[in-house]
Amino acid sequence: MAAKIISGRDVAKEIRAELKEKVAELKKKDIVPGLGVVLVGEDPASISYVTSKAKGCQEIGMYEETIRLPADAPEEEVLKIIDGMNNDPKFSGILVQLPLPDHISVDKIIGYISPEKDVDGFHPVNVGKLLRGEPCPLPCTPHGVQQLLSRSGNDPSGKHVVVCGRSNIVGKPLAAILMQKKEGANAVVTVVHTGAKDISYFTKQADILIAAMGRPQAITADMVKEGTVVIDVGVNRIPDESKKSGFRLAGDVDFEPVAEKASFITPVPGGVGPMTVTMLLYNTVEAAITLNQ
Ligand SMILES: NC(=O)c1ccc[n+]([C@@H]2O[C@H](COP(=O)([O-])OP(=O)(O)OC[C@H]3O[C@@H](n4cnc5c(N)ncnc54)[C@H](OP(=O)(O)O)[C@@H]3O)[C@@H](O)[C@H]2O)c1
C-alpha cells in the first residue's frame, strides 16, 4: 500500500482561512484578538519561532506584540511583563517562548500567566481541565495532530491509538485529548516510552500511530501493521554535507518504507510542524471570544 500524504501545510492553510474570517467577524463587534509574546535571549530557533508566530497573527488580522529581553533579564522583570499582559485587555493570549535561561523558573513563569490567556495550554489549571474533559485551551502541537486526523477523514473514535513519547508538551496532552469521550477523540490510547521493553509489541497493534520521541527514523516498517495511519511529530536535525546549512530535517519515522505499509502518513517537514503555530492562533482567537463573553 502506498500511503496518502496528510499535508499539514494544506490543513494549516484551511484553518488559518477560517480564523481570518472569524477575526473579521469579531472586529465588527469591536473585539480584536491579541497575542503577547515574551522572548528572553537570542536563541536563533526561538527567534525564528517568535517571528513565525508574529507573522501568523498579522496574516489573519490579529494584534501582536513581542517583548524582547536580554538573556540576563531577571525573573522578576519577566513576571512584571506577564502581570501587565494579564491585566491588559489588548492581549487575549500570552506566550513566553521556551526554553528560558537557567536562572528563570519555567514552572513559575507558566504558573503566572492567567489561565484564561494561557494559549500554550501549559498552565497546571488547564492541564487539569484537559484531563477532566473540561473546556480549556488545548496544547498546540497535540491539538494540531487531532486536527490532522479529523480533517483527513481519520476519526480516532473507537480506534487504537499508540502514542510513542510521554512529554508534557506532546505525548501526555495528546493522550489526554484523544481519550476523551468527545467528538474527534474517543480513542483507546496506549502510551509507550523508554520504560517499554519492546515498543514494537505495541506499535504493531496501532490503528493510528503517533511518533513523538525525538529519535530520528526510530519507527521502521517492521514496527507498523498494514493500513496504519502514521503521524510523525518528530523534528530531528541529521548532519548532511550536501545541504548549505549542514543538516536536513528528519522525523521519528523511517518515511519511505513506512509509507509503503501505511494508509496515511505525515511528512517531515510539512506535516505536524505547520499546525503548531496555527493552533496557537486558534487558541488566541478562542480566548478573545471567551474573555468577551
Ligand atoms: N512539529 C512540532 O511542532 C513539534 C512540537 C514539539 C515537539 N516536536 C518534536 O517532537 C519530538 C518529541 O518532542 P518532545 O518535546 O515530546 O520530546 P521529549 O521531551 O524529549 O520526550 C520524548 C519522549 O519520547 C520517549 N522516547 C525517547 N526515545 C524513545 C524510544 N526509543 N522508545 C520509546 N520512547 C522513547 C521519551 O521517553 P521517557 O519519558 O521514558 O524518557 C519521552 O517520553 C522531538 O523531535 C521534537 O522536536 C515537534
The ligand as a Gaussian input file, in Angstrom:
#p B3LYP/6-31G(d) Opt

LIG

0 1
 N        6.354000      19.768000      14.953000
 C        6.252000      20.451000      16.083000
 O        5.671000      21.498000      16.129000
 C        6.857000      19.871000      17.317000
 C        6.487000      20.372000      18.566000
 C        7.029000      19.762000      19.709000
 C        7.958000      18.743000      19.554000
 N        8.333000      18.334000      18.308000
 C        9.291000      17.245000      18.120000
 O        8.703000      16.065000      18.617000
 C        9.701000      15.226000      19.188000
 C        9.319000      14.927000      20.637000
 O        9.334000      16.149000      21.336000
 P        9.158000      16.184000      22.923000
 O        9.334000      17.583000      23.358000
 O        7.924000      15.443000      23.265000
 O       10.452000      15.320000      23.331000
 P       10.987000      14.850000      24.752000
 O       10.568000      15.799000      25.819000
 O       12.437000      14.573000      24.555000
 O       10.219000      13.475000      25.009000
 C       10.482000      12.343000      24.233000
 C        9.645000      11.210000      24.719000
 O        9.905000      10.075000      23.884000
 C       10.264000       8.959000      24.670000
 N       11.285000       8.191000      23.959000
 C       12.507000       8.590000      23.548000
 N       13.151000       7.595000      22.921000
 C       12.321000       6.527000      22.938000
 C       12.408000       5.203000      22.476000
 N       13.499000       4.764000      21.840000
 N       11.358000       4.387000      22.669000
 C       10.239000       4.815000      23.299000
 N       10.094000       6.058000      23.771000
 C       11.122000       6.912000      23.591000
 C       10.803000       9.520000      25.976000
 O       10.586000       8.555000      26.969000
 P       10.957000       8.775000      28.540000
 O        9.864000       9.654000      29.070000
 O       10.919000       7.414000      29.086000
 O       12.304000       9.438000      28.546000
 C        9.961000      10.767000      26.160000
 O        8.751000      10.488000      26.820000
 C       11.007000      15.978000      19.009000
 O       11.634000      15.555000      17.804000
 C       10.578000      17.424000      18.866000
 O       11.490000      18.200000      18.125000
 C        7.791000      18.868000      17.194000

